[in-house]
Amino acid sequence: MSSIVGTRFNEVVLGGVVRQGWWLVVDEEDGSGFVLDGPFGDRDEAVWALDDLEDAPAGLHPVYGVRRADGLLRRRSSPQDRTWWSFLGEQVDRLPEGWDADLDDEHPLPGLVVEVVAVLAEAGLFLYDPSGADGELGGVCLTPEATLDGVVVSWRQHDRMSLDQLHGAAADALVQQVMNRALAEVLSVRGFAVEPLGGACVVREGELPE
């Protein structure tokens, strides 16, 4: 059986039938998914098709993967997933160099750091890059602290506010307070244990609220 990888939508054609892409799937009890419709060119197209369906079964949702001959779906990382993980790696690379040098493979802090970075990125909040050409733009400052069993999180404003103080010291201080408080609230809502630390906060593993 020959296979051809399509170039338009990252499709895989097997035996002349498109089998990889976005599908509308109902999850089975054994964890597999049964394909009801597809493939679609991208996730948005699958969502639009779902919205247009009348009497759609409960739990029907878009999933990326390869449709098997028996109608079940073999899940695969979507192009969006791969782009996300690449972006997340770039964000983690902005952390201070050598921050995890003294941590063994079983230490929970690296996993916590990645979780915090992911939650912030999903909220549209990117890490401050002190070594980058755009460092003056500001962003979220993360400092992993093994002695605190957590991550210190704070906000850095654009240099126009924090260094040049073009709008005055009072505006700088108030905006800083608002942004630090917003960071703490976002992380708390996402289930982390958040403790104030000066103007910043320490973030540790927690539980999602009931």
C-alpha positions as CSV (number, residue, x, y, z in Angstrom):
1,M,0.0,0.0,0.0
2,S,1.4,3.3,-1.0
3,S,1.1,6.5,1.1
4,I,1.3,10.1,0.0
5,V,1.7,13.0,2.5
6,G,-0.4,15.9,1.3
7,T,1.0,19.4,1.4
8,R,-2.1,21.5,1.9
9,F,-3.5,20.2,5.1
10,N,-0.9,17.8,6.4
11,E,-3.1,15.0,5.1
12,V,-2.1,11.3,4.7
13,V,-3.6,9.5,1.7
14,L,-3.8,5.7,2.1
15,G,-5.1,3.7,-0.8
16,G,-6.6,6.8,-2.3
17,V,-8.5,7.7,0.9
18,V,-7.6,10.7,3.1
19,R,-7.2,9.4,6.6
20,Q,-5.2,11.9,8.6
21,G,-6.6,15.3,9.6
22,W,-9.2,16.8,11.8
23,W,-12.3,14.7,12.5
24,L,-15.5,14.9,14.5
25,V,-15.2,12.1,17.1
26,V,-17.3,10.6,19.9
27,D,-15.2,9.1,22.6
28,E,-15.7,5.4,23.4
29,E,-15.6,3.9,26.9
30,D,-12.2,2.2,26.2
31,G,-10.6,5.6,25.4
32,S,-10.8,5.3,21.7
33,G,-12.8,7.7,19.5
34,F,-15.3,6.8,16.8
35,V,-15.2,9.0,13.7
36,L,-18.6,10.5,12.6
37,D,-17.4,13.0,10.1
38,G,-14.3,14.3,8.4
39,P,-11.5,14.9,7.6
40,F,-11.5,18.7,7.7
41,G,-8.7,21.0,6.6
42,D,-8.2,22.5,10.0
43,R,-9.7,22.7,13.5
44,D,-11.8,25.7,12.7
45,E,-13.4,23.9,9.8
46,A,-14.2,21.0,12.1
47,V,-15.8,23.3,14.7
48,W,-17.9,25.0,12.1
49,A,-19.1,21.7,10.8
50,L,-20.0,20.7,14.4
51,D,-21.9,23.9,14.9
52,D,-24.0,23.2,11.7
53,L,-25.0,19.7,12.9
54,E,-28.5,19.2,14.1
55,D,-29.0,16.6,16.9
56,A,-25.3,16.1,17.3
57,P,-24.5,13.3,19.8
58,A,-23.3,14.3,23.2
59,G,-19.5,14.5,23.5
60,L,-18.9,15.0,19.8
61,H,-15.8,17.1,19.4
62,P,-12.9,17.8,16.9
63,V,-9.8,15.6,17.2
64,Y,-6.7,15.3,15.1
65,G,-5.4,11.9,14.0
66,V,-5.5,9.0,11.6
67,R,-8.8,7.3,10.8
68,R,-8.5,3.5,11.0
69,A,-10.4,1.2,8.7
70,D,-12.7,0.2,11.5
71,G,-13.9,3.8,11.9
72,L,-11.9,4.5,15.1
73,L,-9.3,7.3,15.4
74,R,-5.7,6.9,16.2
75,R,-4.9,10.2,17.8
76,R,-1.8,12.2,16.6
77,S,-0.2,15.5,17.5
78,S,-1.8,18.2,15.3
79,P,0.3,20.8,13.5
80,Q,-1.1,23.3,16.1
81,D,0.1,21.0,18.9
82,R,3.6,20.9,17.5
83,T,3.7,24.7,17.0
84,W,2.5,25.1,20.6
85,W,5.2,22.8,22.1
86,S,7.9,24.6,20.0
87,F,6.7,28.0,21.3
88,L,6.5,26.7,24.9
89,G,10.2,25.5,24.6
90,E,11.2,29.0,23.4
91,Q,9.5,30.5,26.4
92,V,11.2,28.2,28.8
93,D,14.5,29.1,27.2
94,R,14.0,32.6,28.5
95,L,14.5,31.5,32.1
96,P,17.8,32.3,33.8
97,E,20.6,30.2,32.5
98,G,21.5,27.2,34.7
99,W,18.4,27.6,36.9
100,D,18.0,23.8,37.0
101,A,21.6,22.8,37.1
102,D,21.5,21.5,40.7
103,L,18.2,19.7,40.4
104,D,18.1,15.9,40.0
105,D,15.8,14.2,37.5
106,E,13.2,13.5,40.1
107,H,12.8,17.0,41.4
108,P,9.3,18.4,40.8
109,L,10.3,22.0,40.2
110,P,11.1,21.7,36.4
111,G,7.6,20.2,35.8
112,L,6.0,23.0,37.9
113,V,7.9,25.6,35.9
114,V,6.7,24.2,32.5
115,E,3.1,24.1,33.9
116,V,3.3,27.8,35.0
117,V,4.8,28.9,31.7
118,A,2.1,27.0,29.8
119,V,-0.7,28.5,31.8
120,L,0.7,32.0,31.4
121,A,1.1,31.5,27.6
122,E,-2.4,30.2,27.3
123,A,-3.6,33.4,28.9
124,G,-1.6,35.4,26.4
125,L,1.2,36.4,28.8
126,F,4.7,35.9,27.6
127,L,7.9,35.6,29.6
128,Y,10.3,38.6,29.9
129,D,13.5,37.9,27.8
130,P,16.4,39.8,29.4
131,S,18.9,38.6,26.9
132,G,16.8,39.3,23.8
133,A,16.7,42.3,21.5
134,D,13.2,43.1,22.7
135,G,14.0,42.9,26.4
136,E,12.7,46.4,26.9
137,L,9.2,45.2,26.0
138,G,8.8,43.6,29.4
139,G,6.7,40.5,30.3
140,V,6.4,38.0,33.1
141,C,9.5,37.4,35.2
142,L,9.8,33.8,36.5
143,T,12.5,32.8,39.0
144,P,12.4,29.1,40.0
145,E,13.4,28.8,43.7
146,A,14.1,25.3,45.0
147,T,14.5,26.7,48.6
148,L,10.9,27.9,48.4
149,D,9.6,24.8,46.6
150,G,8.1,27.1,44.0
151,V,8.4,29.7,41.3
152,V,8.5,33.5,42.1
153,V,6.3,35.3,39.6
154,S,6.2,39.0,38.9
155,W,5.5,41.5,36.1
156,R,8.0,43.7,34.3
157,Q,6.6,46.7,32.4
158,H,8.0,48.2,29.2
159,D,11.1,50.3,29.8
160,R,9.0,53.4,29.1
161,M,7.2,52.7,32.3
162,S,9.7,51.0,34.5
163,L,12.9,52.8,33.6
164,D,12.0,56.0,31.8
165,Q,8.9,56.5,33.9
166,L,7.4,58.7,31.2
167,H,4.1,58.7,33.0
168,G,5.5,59.3,36.4
169,A,6.4,57.1,39.4
170,A,2.9,56.9,40.7
171,A,1.5,55.4,37.4
172,D,4.5,53.0,37.3
173,A,3.8,51.8,40.9
174,L,0.0,51.4,40.4
175,V,0.3,49.6,37.1
176,Q,2.9,47.3,38.6
177,Q,0.6,46.4,41.5
178,V,-2.3,45.8,39.1
179,M,-0.3,43.5,36.9
180,N,1.3,41.5,39.8
181,R,-2.2,41.0,41.2
182,A,-3.6,39.9,37.9
183,L,-0.8,37.3,37.5
184,A,-1.6,35.9,40.9
185,E,-5.3,35.7,40.2
186,V,-4.8,34.0,36.8
187,L,-2.5,31.3,38.4
188,S,-4.9,30.9,41.3
189,V,-7.8,30.4,39.0
190,R,-5.9,27.7,37.1
191,G,-5.4,25.7,40.3
192,F,-2.0,26.7,41.6
193,A,-1.3,27.6,45.3
194,V,-0.3,31.2,45.3
195,E,1.3,33.1,48.2
196,P,2.2,36.8,48.2
197,L,5.9,37.6,48.4
198,G,6.5,41.3,48.5
199,G,5.1,42.7,45.3
200,A,5.4,39.3,43.6
201,C,4.1,35.9,44.5
202,V,5.3,32.4,45.0
203,V,3.5,29.7,43.0
204,R,3.4,26.1,44.1
205,E,1.4,23.0,43.1
206,G,-2.2,23.2,44.2
207,E,-5.6,21.8,43.4
208,L,-8.3,23.2,41.2
209,P,-11.1,24.9,43.1
210,E,-14.4,22.9,43.6
